[in-house]
Amino acid sequence: MAFLSATLDRVKPSPTIAVTTKAAELKAAGRDIIGLGAGEPDFDTPDNIKAAAVAAIAAGKTKYTAVDGIPELKQAICAKFKRDNALDYTPAQVTVGTGGKQVLYNAFMATLNAGDEVIIPAPYWVSYPDMVLLAGGTPVTIEATLAADFKITADQLEAAITPATKWFLFNSPSNPTGAGYSWDELKALTDVLLRHPHVWVMTDDMYEHLAYGNFKFCTPAQVEPRLYDRTLTVNGVSKAYAMTGWRIGYAAGPEMLIKAMRKVQSQSTSNPCSVSQYAAVEALNGTQDFLAPNNALFERRRDLVVDMLNQAPGVVCPRPEGAFYVYPSIAGCIGKTSAAGVLIDNDETFAAALLEETGVAVVFGAAFGLSPNFRVSYATSDAALEEACKRIVGFCKSLN
Ligand SMILES: Cc1ncc(COP(=O)(O)O)c(C=O)c1O
C-alpha cells in the first residue's frame, strides 16, 4: 500500500515559490541575484493597518473567532463591495479565509465532484489547475494568446463549455499577464454564460486596485447582474494593501455556497488569524489614500520594464492594463545558444540560463500554461528593475 496519497501525483508544487526559494538560496550563497519572481508589493503594510493590529493584540483579540470571519470584517467587506463594485451583499453571503488562496480552494472543495470541469483561461495563476485537481475536478484550459492581448474571446468560451462545466474561472487584471478586461470585453463573456445556466463564475479580483491609465476595473456580477446568483466574487487584502503575510482573503456569493465553504474551513483551519482580521477591517474601512500614489509608482515601473524589455532581441513585451506583472514572449530566442553554451529550446531553459548566467530570477511561462514566455514581477525597486532589465537585454543580445 502506498503511503502518500495518489491525489498528490496529480499536482506539482508551486513553481513561483520554487523560483523565489532558489533565488533566495543563491543570494544566501553570495551570488548577485535580482529576484523578479515574487508576486508581492515591495513596500510595507501602511501604518494605520499595523496600528489596528497592535491595538487588537493589546485588547486581547487573540482568541478563536467565528470560523469564517468576525462580524466587523464581514460588514467592512459588504461596504467595500458596495463602494467599489456596486454589489449588494449581506454578511451571511460573505466568507473570510487565510488568504484568497484558501478561499478559492474552499470553493473548489465545496463544489467539485469527479468529472466536473473548470474552465481556466491560460496563462493562469499557477495554483488554479492544481487546486481543481486536488479537489477532484478537471481543469479545462483555453488559450489567451499574445496576439489577443492575453484575453479569451466569447467564441472560445462558448466552445469550451460542456454539460460537465461547473465553473468558469475569471481573473482580471491577470496574474501572470497583467491583462485586464474592459466592460465590453467582459460583457461578451457574461453574455455567453447567460446562455448556459448550469455554469457558475468564480472571479478572482485580487488585482482590482492595481489598474493603470484609462483602464477601469469591472467584475462579472456588476457587468451582468443576472449572473449574481451564480457568481462567487473573490478578493483579498494581500496585494493592494501590501498585506501578503497577514493572510486574509474573502469572497461573497450565494448563501448556500458560502455555508458549504464555511463547512470545509471549519474542518480544516477554522478562523483566519484574529489579529489579521482586525487589521483587514482597518485596511477596508480606513483611508484608501495610499492606493493612488502606489499605482502611479507601479505604472511608472510597468512602463520602464516594458520599454526596456522590448529592446531585447527576440523579446516582445505587451503593455498590460494592471497587476504588477508583464509576460513577454521569447519566441525569437528559441533555438539560439547562450554564451555559456546552453541551447534555449523552451522557456524553462531560458529562465534557468538567465538565472545562472546573469543572476536574474524570473518564472518560466510553462508554469502558467502558455509558452514560450516568462513572467516578470515589477513589484521591486526602480534600481533593481533597471539593472535586471539591462541584464536581460544583454543576455538576449548574447544569444546566437
Ligand atoms: C491571481 C491570484 N489570486 C490569488 C492569489 C492569492 O493571494 P493571497 O492568498 O495572498 O490572498 C494570488 C497571489 O499571488 C494571485 O496572484
PDBQT file of the ligand as one rigid body, heavy atoms in Angstrom, charges set to zero:
ROOT
HETATM    1  C1  LIG A 501      -4.367  35.734  -9.120  1.00  0.00    +0.000 C 
HETATM    2  C2  LIG A 501      -4.126  35.478  -7.683  1.00  0.00    +0.000 A 
HETATM    3  N1  LIG A 501      -5.139  35.013  -6.938  1.00  0.00    +0.000 NA
HETATM    4  C3  LIG A 501      -4.981  34.751  -5.633  1.00  0.00    +0.000 A 
HETATM    5  C4  LIG A 501      -3.768  34.926  -5.015  1.00  0.00    +0.000 A 
HETATM    6  C5  LIG A 501      -3.665  34.570  -3.550  1.00  0.00    +0.000 C 
HETATM    7  O1  LIG A 501      -3.475  35.650  -2.747  1.00  0.00    +0.000 OA
HETATM    8  P1  LIG A 501      -3.488  35.513  -1.169  1.00  0.00    +0.000 P 
HETATM    9  O2  LIG A 501      -3.660  34.096  -0.819  1.00  0.00    +0.000 OA
HETATM   10  O3  LIG A 501      -2.187  36.093  -0.717  1.00  0.00    +0.000 OA
HETATM   11  O4  LIG A 501      -4.651  36.357  -0.722  1.00  0.00    +0.000 OA
HETATM   12  C6  LIG A 501      -2.682  35.377  -5.740  1.00  0.00    +0.000 A 
HETATM   13  C7  LIG A 501      -1.356  35.514  -5.114  1.00  0.00    +0.000 C 
HETATM   14  O5  LIG A 501      -0.323  35.518  -5.740  1.00  0.00    +0.000 OA
HETATM   15  C8  LIG A 501      -2.871  35.671  -7.115  1.00  0.00    +0.000 A 
HETATM   16  O6  LIG A 501      -1.862  36.122  -7.862  1.00  0.00    +0.000 OA
ENDROOT
TORSDOF 0
